[in-house]
Amino acid sequence: METTVGKLHFNISEEDPWKHRSDFMKCKSCMWFVPKEVTESIAYHLGRCRRHAPTMNGYPVVYVNDWCGDHKVNEKYVTKRNG
C-alpha cells in the first residue's frame, strides 16, 4: 500500500513486521509473569506482571498472549520448550 503525507511518500507493507518477533515475546514466556492459579471455574489464562512496583490496584493483570517492551525471557520456559 502506498500513501502520501504532505510531500512525503511511503510504501507501507500490509504485513506486520513484528509478527514473527513477538512469538517468543509474550507474557507466558516472560520472567516477570506470574500465572494465576488455574481452577475449574477459570477457563482463561491470566496472570500478573511483576516488572514494576505494584500500584494501589496491585500488579497489572495480563493475558498469557499479551506482550510489552519490558519482556525478558524466562529461562525455565525456554528450557521446558526445548527439552
Secondary structure as the mmCIF struct_conf table of DSSP 4:
data_model
#
loop_
_struct_conf.conf_type_id
_struct_conf.id
_struct_conf.beg_label_comp_id
_struct_conf.beg_label_asym_id
_struct_conf.beg_label_seq_id
_struct_conf.end_label_comp_id
_struct_conf.end_label_asym_id
_struct_conf.end_label_seq_id
STRN STRN1 GLU A 2 VAL A 5
TURN_TY1_P TURN_TY1_P1 GLY A 6 LYS A 7
STRN STRN2 LEU A 8 ASN A 11
BEND BEND1 GLU A 14 GLU A 15
TURN_TY1_P TURN_TY1_P2 PRO A 17 HIS A 20
HELX_RH_3T_P HELX_RH_3T_P1 ARG A 21 PHE A 24
BEND BEND2 LYS A 26 LYS A 26
HELX_RH_3T_P HELX_RH_3T_P2 CYS A 27 SER A 29
STRN STRN3 CYS A 30 CYS A 30
TURN_TY1_P TURN_TY1_P3 MET A 31 TRP A 32
STRN STRN4 PHE A 33 PRO A 35
HELX_LH_PP_P HELX_LH_PP_P1 LYS A 36 VAL A 38
TURN_TY1_P TURN_TY1_P4 GLU A 40 SER A 41
BEND BEND3 TYR A 44 TYR A 44
STRN STRN5 LEU A 46 CYS A 49
BEND BEND4 ARG A 51 HIS A 52
STRN STRN6 THR A 55 THR A 55
TURN_TY1_P TURN_TY1_P5 MET A 56 ASN A 57
STRN STRN7 GLY A 58 GLY A 58
BEND BEND5 TYR A 59 TYR A 59
HELX_LH_PP_P HELX_LH_PP_P2 PRO A 60 PRO A 60
STRN STRN8 VAL A 61 TYR A 63
TURN_TY1_P TURN_TY1_P6 VAL A 64 ASN A 65
TURN_TY1_P TURN_TY1_P7 GLY A 69 ASP A 70
STRN STRN9 VAL A 73 VAL A 73
HELX_RH_AL_P HELX_RH_AL_P1 GLU A 75 ASN A 82
#
